[in-house]
Amino acid sequence: MDPGFRRDDGPGSQAGMTLIEMLIVLVIIGIAASAVTLGIGAATRKPSVESEARRLASRLQAAADDAMLGDRLVAFTAEPHGYGFARIGANGRMSAQTDGALAPHTLPGGITLTLDVRPPVVLGVDGSGKPIAATVDNGSQRWVVRYDGMTASAAPAPTQQ
């Protein structure tokens, strides 16, 4: 044995990892595994008709609330592959919203939107907005978003027979 190397196996020596070190390693492994799992899930998850219908309902509700709380007219505009909102000024002119919760939204490929009324639809400041029924469809799934002038909700479309 090399005279410069001294091994101490006495009662106070420690070899290996402490419990804290092991826990830290396990936490790091857990975080890495979670990140990989979430990344794989996001990459394989495809936008669904249900999620788009619920998004439309929540955005309609937010726009109606904005109209009521801000005491200003807001219009809902739509086309087959997207929708948006516009503010209506005192002069009656519409200005499209391009940011925030009222920004335009393009539907994912294969999903379409049809309304039972012709856009633009004014969301009233006092709950007197025109009722809307919008159908979100991809050919195999259909959801209906209803706005009654005060609240918006999304539900599966009744099956046709």
BAFI-3210 file (N, C-alpha, C; in Angstrom, 3 decimals, decimal comma, padded with zeros to 6 digits):
// residues 161
n [1|2|3|4|5|6|7|8|9|10|11|12|13|14|15|16|17|18|19|20|21|22|23|24|25|26|27|28|29|30|31|32|33|34|35|36|37|38|39|40|41|42|43|44|45|46|47|48|49|50|51|52|53|54|55|56|57|58|59|60|61|62|63|64|65|66|67|68|69|70|71|72|73|74|75|76|77|78|79|80|81|82|83|84|85|86|87|88|89|90|91|92|93|94|95|96|97|98|99|100|101|102|103|104|105|106|107|108|109|110|111|112|113|114|115|116|117|118|119|120|121|122|123|124|125|126|127|128|129|130|131|132|133|134|135|136|137|138|139|140|141|142|143|144|145|146|147|148|149|150|151|152|153|154|155|156|157|158|159|160|161]
n.u [000,834|000,459|002,405|001,553|-001,154|-003,911|-006,263|-009,244|-011,171|-012,555|-014,895|-016,191|-016,212|-017,677|-019,231|-020,527|-023,899|-025,831|-029,077|-030,401|-029,060|-029,844|-032,616|-032,656|-031,650|-033,735|-035,865|-034,980|-034,970|-037,716|-038,790|-037,680|-038,849|-041,549|-041,556|-040,912|-043,127|-045,277|-044,533|-044,699|-047,425|-048,536|-047,609|-048,928|-051,577|-054,546|-056,417|-059,757|-063,263|-064,867|-063,124|-062,723|-065,355|-065,903|-063,967|-064,920|-067,369|-066,437|-065,020|-067,032|-068,566|-066,717|-066,505|-069,143|-069,288|-067,314|-068,566|-070,774|-069,580|-067,855|-069,580|-069,980|-070,516|-070,022|-069,190|-069,740|-068,010|-067,905|-066,734|-066,600|-064,170|-063,151|-063,273|-063,977|-063,866|-065,255|-065,077|-067,623|-067,792|-068,821|-069,652|-070,713|-069,036|-067,161|-064,353|-061,938|-060,834|-057,575|-055,934|-055,405|-058,125|-060,138|-059,102|-058,783|-059,581|-058,457|-059,863|-058,757|-057,564|-060,055|-062,117|-065,167|-067,310|-070,627|-073,287|-076,531|-077,508|-076,876|-073,639|-072,222|-072,863|-074,325|-073,372|-075,211|-075,070|-076,575|-077,440|-079,137|-078,437|-078,482|-079,657|-077,570|-076,827|-074,310|-072,702|-070,158|-068,146|-066,709|-067,275|-067,431|-067,949|-070,116|-070,746|-072,736|-072,822|-074,355|-075,636|-077,431|-077,869|-077,021|-075,475|-073,095|-072,855|-071,623|-072,399|-072,777|-074,067|-077,477|-078,259|-078,960|-081,713]
n.v [-001,171|002,275|004,605|007,242|007,217|007,015|005,159|005,510|003,712|004,053|004,429|006,899|007,395|007,941|006,397|006,289|007,450|010,032|010,175|012,542|013,282|011,173|011,632|014,089|013,335|011,605|013,448|015,058|013,171|012,605|015,106|015,368|013,146|013,894|016,183|015,070|013,373|015,236|016,696|014,770|014,205|016,696|016,889|014,838|015,359|016,353|019,158|019,259|019,072|019,493|020,939|023,260|024,228|024,741|026,696|028,740|029,294|030,256|032,507|034,009|034,515|036,027|038,272|039,226|039,859|041,842|043,760|044,409|045,231|047,242|048,992|049,234|048,572|045,396|043,396|040,203|038,445|036,174|033,472|030,584|029,282|030,510|033,085|036,252|039,347|042,655|046,055|048,481|051,761|055,090|056,380|054,371|052,834|049,866|048,426|046,101|043,752|042,947|041,836|040,204|038,710|039,022|038,706|037,663|034,255|031,408|028,472|025,084|022,970|021,246|021,651|023,331|026,263|027,200|029,532|030,388|032,820|035,835|037,164|040,440|039,984|041,815|042,121|042,865|045,612|045,464|042,902|042,437|041,316|039,722|036,420|033,587|030,662|028,533|026,151|023,855|021,828|018,793|016,879|014,309|014,811|016,989|020,023|022,350|025,767|027,982|031,222|033,304|036,000|036,772|034,702|032,186|028,868|025,519|022,470|018,981|018,420|017,614|014,336|013,604|012,108]
n.w [000,000|-000,696|001,032|001,266|001,101|003,073|004,732|006,453|008,397|010,648|013,462|013,018|010,287|007,026|004,340|001,061|000,161|001,710|003,273|002,577|000,228|-001,422|-001,550|-002,882|-005,395|-006,187|-006,381|-008,483|-010,583|-010,624|-011,410|-013,954|-015,233|-015,124|-016,741|-019,233|-019,605|-019,654|-021,896|-023,957|-023,840|-024,603|-027,186|-028,517|-028,096|-029,569|-030,666|-029,564|-030,448|-028,250|-026,491|-028,009|-028,181|-025,493|-025,060|-026,750|-025,446|-022,945|-023,785|-024,997|-022,722|-021,248|-022,932|-022,808|-020,099|-020,037|-021,624|-020,000|-017,543|-018,397|-019,529|-022,327|-025,785|-027,230|-029,963|-031,405|-033,778|-036,498|-038,553|-040,740|-039,947|-037,684|-035,109|-033,499|-031,637|-031,414|-030,462|-030,082|-030,887|-029,709|-031,971|-033,438|-034,926|-035,532|-033,925|-034,339|-031,917|-031,058|-029,208|-025,995|-024,097|-025,919|-028,430|-031,894|-032,823|-034,423|-035,580|-035,133|-037,834|-039,666|-037,883|-037,663|-037,478|-037,046|-037,053|-035,712|-036,239|-038,086|-038,212|-037,524|-033,991|-031,485|-028,162|-025,474|-023,080|-020,838|-020,447|-022,477|-024,842|-028,073|-028,334|-029,042|-030,876|-031,445|-033,451|-033,071|-034,946|-036,235|-038,042|-036,924|-034,294|-032,474|-030,899|-029,088|-028,516|-026,443|-026,018|-024,007|-023,786|-021,359|-020,155|-021,179|-022,437|-022,987|-024,605|-025,499|-028,761|-029,423|-030,527|-033,918|-035,521]
ca.u [000,000|001,207|002,484|000,872|-002,603|-004,340|-007,685|-009,756|-012,426|-012,943|-016,323|-016,767|-016,119|-018,916|-019,050|-021,812|-024,732|-026,726|-030,490|-030,720|-028,545|-030,713|-033,896|-032,436|-031,553|-035,080|-036,662|-034,514|-035,478|-039,167|-039,055|-037,340|-039,876|-042,776|-041,381|-040,993|-044,514|-046,102|-044,143|-045,257|-048,875|-048,861|-047,292|-049,884|-052,938|-055,107|-057,549|-061,027|-064,460|-065,285|-062,267|-062,994|-066,674|-065,763|-063,200|-065,833|-068,313|-065,772|-064,675|-068,298|-068,905|-065,780|-066,885|-070,398|-068,934|-066,595|-069,561|-071,584|-068,767|-067,275|-070,674|-069,696|-070,998|-069,049|-069,809|-069,144|-067,910|-067,536|-066,688|-066,562|-062,944|-062,639|-064,156|-063,318|-064,738|-064,968|-065,724|-068,412|-067,609|-069,990|-070,075|-071,276|-068,016|-066,563|-062,897|-061,608|-059,899|-056,476|-055,115|-056,111|-059,166|-061,036|-058,342|-059,338|-059,155|-058,627|-060,132|-057,827|-058,001|-061,093|-063,195|-065,889|-068,245|-071,804|-074,170|-077,940|-077,783|-075,850|-072,751|-071,828|-073,919|-074,005|-073,586|-075,739|-074,430|-077,480|-077,969|-080,156|-077,829|-079,240|-079,243|-076,785|-076,531|-073,208|-072,358|-068,753|-068,292|-065,581|-067,757|-067,768|-068,412|-070,773|-071,091|-073,485|-072,552|-075,532|-075,524|-078,814|-077,896|-076,342|-074,485|-072,761|-072,581|-071,331|-072,881|-072,824|-075,273|-078,369|-078,059|-080,017|-082,220]
ca.v [000,000|003,519|005,226|008,530|006,992|006,528|004,844|005,569|002,981|004,155|004,547|008,170|007,583|007,736|006,005|006,204|008,649|010,284|010,136|013,805|013,201|010,248|012,307|015,102|012,619|011,132|014,606|015,440|012,159|012,804|016,307|015,056|012,233|014,675|017,046|014,223|012,925|016,359|017,020|013,754|014,398|017,892|016,655|013,909|015,821|017,071|019,966|018,564|019,888|019,887|022,006|024,478|024,727|025,325|027,940|029,737|029,677|031,084|033,797|034,751|034,976|037,106|039,450|039,744|040,495|043,064|044,727|044,863|045,942|048,432|049,786|049,499|047,517|044,483|042,576|038,902|038,221|034,778|032,897|029,128|028,735|031,337|034,107|037,323|040,335|044,044|047,059|049,424|053,091|055,971|056,737|053,184|052,114|048,717|048,275|044,712|043,535|042,134|041,299|039,819|037,683|039,256|038,593|036,661|032,869|030,549|027,097|024,105|022,350|020,224|022,083|024,475|026,966|027,760|030,281|030,427|034,218|036,401|038,068|040,504|039,947|042,744|041,632|044,032|046,026|045,219|041,549|042,409|040,861|038,773|035,027|032,948|029,237|028,248|024,739|023,556|020,511|018,293|015,766|013,171|015,355|018,293|020,674|023,584|026,838|028,857|032,488|033,761|037,432|036,966|033,658|031,286|027,500|024,573|021,109|018,150|018,633|016,443|013,458|013,691|010,784]
ca.w [000,000|-000,796|002,349|001,278|001,110|004,373|004,762|007,819|008,541|012,056|013,746|012,574|008,841|006,280|002,953|000,375|000,081|002,840|002,934|001,910|-001,138|-002,168|-001,797|-003,912|-006,665|-006,538|-006,792|-009,824|-011,506|-010,725|-012,202|-015,348|-015,762|-015,307|-017,911|-020,428|-019,723|-020,091|-023,264|-024,851|-023,851|-025,384|-028,597|-029,110|-027,854|-030,700|-030,212|-029,753|-030,608|-026,899|-025,956|-028,776|-027,783|-024,148|-025,214|-027,299|-024,394|-021,936|-024,390|-025,123|-021,378|-020,904|-023,715|-022,250|-018,821|-020,379|-022,087|-018,865|-016,552|-019,005|-020,067|-023,737|-026,654|-027,804|-031,004|-031,692|-035,216|-036,744|-039,896|-040,545|-039,361|-036,603|-034,566|-032,768|-031,010|-031,762|-029,619|-030,869|-030,325|-029,596|-033,329|-034,060|-035,697|-034,852|-034,010|-033,986|-030,804|-031,559|-028,116|-024,779|-024,139|-027,051|-029,685|-032,827|-032,625|-035,590|-035,200|-035,712|-039,073|-039,574|-036,992|-038,222|-036,613|-037,722|-036,143|-036,094|-036,578|-038,958|-037,476|-036,114|-032,989|-030,403|-026,798|-024,778|-021,830|-019,714|-020,565|-023,525|-026,090|-028,879|-028,092|-030,095|-030,796|-032,367|-033,512|-033,339|-035,564|-037,022|-038,854|-036,073|-033,011|-032,554|-029,644|-029,265|-027,551|-026,362|-025,282|-023,857|-023,516|-020,076|-019,886|-022,280|-021,993|-024,067|-024,326|-026,710|-029,571|-029,411|-031,686|-034,918|-035,890]
c.u [000,883|001,247|001,775|-000,646|-003,001|-005,842|-008,132|-011,099|-012,905|-014,431|-016,950|-016,743|-017,455|-018,569|-020,424|-022,570|-025,575|-028,165|-030,898|-030,247|-029,412|-032,047|-033,764|-032,360|-032,931|-035,971|-036,266|-035,023|-036,980|-039,520|-038,767|-038,393|-041,185|-042,684|-041,502|-042,429|-045,414|-045,785|-044,719|-046,760|-049,275|-048,619|-048,335|-051,332|-053,408|-056,268|-058,857|-062,166|-064,928|-064,443|-062,500|-064,351|-066,603|-064,978|-064,098|-066,811|-067,645|-065,397|-065,922|-068,709|-068,009|-066,134|-068,173|-070,137|-068,218|-067,571|-070,364|-070,777|-068,196|-068,305|-070,383|-070,168|-069,837|-069,802|-069,017|-069,163|-067,428|-067,514|-066,511|-065,321|-062,347|-063,653|-063,333|-064,352|-064,300|-065,688|-066,461|-068,327|-068,900|-070,522|-070,663|-070,278|-067,414|-065,051|-062,556|-060,617|-058,815|-055,607|-055,997|-057,171|-060,104|-060,333|-058,980|-058,777|-059,463|-058,816|-059,112|-058,426|-059,024|-062,254|-063,830|-066,887|-069,392|-072,688|-075,604|-078,385|-076,643|-074,964|-072,616|-073,047|-073,493|-074,355|-073,983|-075,052|-075,299|-078,102|-079,015|-079,581|-078,689|-078,755|-078,540|-076,742|-075,480|-072,893|-070,895|-068,723|-066,995|-065,988|-068,149|-068,269|-069,055|-071,088|-071,821|-073,126|-073,752|-075,210|-076,924|-078,943|-077,181|-075,200|-074,287|-072,452|-072,353|-071,816|-072,852|-074,141|-076,161|-078,160|-079,249|-080,436|-082,907]
c.v [001,240|004,211|006,582|008,394|006,396|006,331|004,817|004,878|003,027|004,373|005,838|008,345|007,277|007,383|005,901|007,522|008,793|010,220|011,400|013,764|012,279|010,896|013,360|014,444|012,129|012,280|015,038|014,450|012,333|014,009|016,041|014,147|012,974|015,543|016,247|013,784|014,045|016,748|016,047|013,937|015,589|017,663|015,761|014,364|016,681|017,918|019,261|019,564|020,374|021,039|023,321|025,079|025,373|026,637|029,050|030,217|030,587|032,447|034,644|035,332|036,144|038,393|040,070|040,449|041,818|044,149|045,289|045,700|047,234|049,378|050,218|048,309|046,703|043,624|041,287|038,722|036,797|034,481|031,401|028,606|029,611|032,365|035,149|038,274|041,725|044,941|048,020|050,773|053,885|056,357|055,548|052,376|051,000|048,752|046,886|044,671|042,590|041,551|040,911|038,754|037,835|039,187|037,543|035,270|032,090|029,123|026,159|023,480|021,257|020,593|023,337|025,025|027,490|028,409|030,217|031,846|034,715|037,364|039,409|040,533|040,836|042,100|042,841|044,329|045,723|043,828|041,419|041,977|039,830|037,353|034,444|031,451|028,973|026,764|024,597|022,093|020,099|017,100|014,556|013,606|016,709|018,780|021,959|024,538|027,762|030,074|033,064|035,261|037,769|035,974|032,788|029,913|026,620|023,198|020,307|018,406|017,411|015,617|013,586|012,297|010,814]
c.w [000,000|000,560|002,398|001,339|002,426|004,368|006,203|007,856|009,973|012,222|013,241|011,075|008,170|004,841|002,315|000,425|001,339|002,348|002,181|000,457|-001,991|-002,491|-002,889|-005,287|-007,118|-007,008|-008,205|-010,869|-011,710|-011,575|-013,678|-015,975|-016,011|-016,548|-019,198|-020,660|-020,223|-021,524|-024,269|-024,958|-024,703|-026,865|-029,265|-028,941|-029,023|-030,190|-030,523|-029,934|-029,239|-026,366|-026,702|-028,408|-026,401|-024,197|-025,743|-026,226|-023,364|-022,506|-024,626|-023,773|-020,958|-021,653|-023,186|-020,917|-019,061|-020,827|-020,922|-017,879|-017,111|-019,586|-021,507|-024,563|-027,210|-028,815|-031,174|-033,196|-035,443|-038,229|-039,702|-039,818|-038,270|-036,144|-033,820|-032,196|-031,438|-030,765|-030,537|-030,171|-030,295|-030,973|-034,088|-034,868|-034,860|-035,021|-033,478|-032,834|-031,292|-030,456|-026,930|-025,021|-025,335|-028,408|-030,590|-032,544|-033,899|-035,107|-035,833|-036,973|-038,843|-038,679|-037,583|-037,213|-037,458|-036,669|-036,648|-036,433|-037,454|-038,165|-038,193|-035,196|-031,827|-029,066|-025,961|-023,459|-020,609|-019,777|-021,648|-024,864|-026,786|-028,580|-029,318|-029,828|-031,870|-032,305|-033,893|-033,767|-036,253|-037,894|-038,018|-034,699|-033,248|-031,158|-029,972|-028,135|-027,597|-025,508|-025,221|-023,614|-022,219|-019,869|-021,124|-021,709|-023,220|-023,652|-025,624|-027,454|-029,458|-030,678|-032,627|-035,325|-037,203]
res [m|d|p|g|f|r|r|d|d|g|p|g|s|q|a|g|m|t|l|i|e|m|l|i|v|l|v|i|i|g|i|a|a|s|a|v|t|l|g|i|g|a|a|t|r|k|p|s|v|e|s|e|a|r|r|l|a|s|r|l|q|a|a|a|d|d|a|m|l|g|d|r|l|v|a|f|t|a|e|p|h|g|y|g|f|a|r|i|g|a|n|g|r|m|s|a|q|t|d|g|a|l|a|p|h|t|l|p|g|g|i|t|l|t|l|d|v|r|p|p|v|v|l|g|v|d|g|s|g|k|p|i|a|a|t|v|d|n|g|s|q|r|w|v|v|r|y|d|g|m|t|a|s|a|a|p|a|p|t|q|q]
***
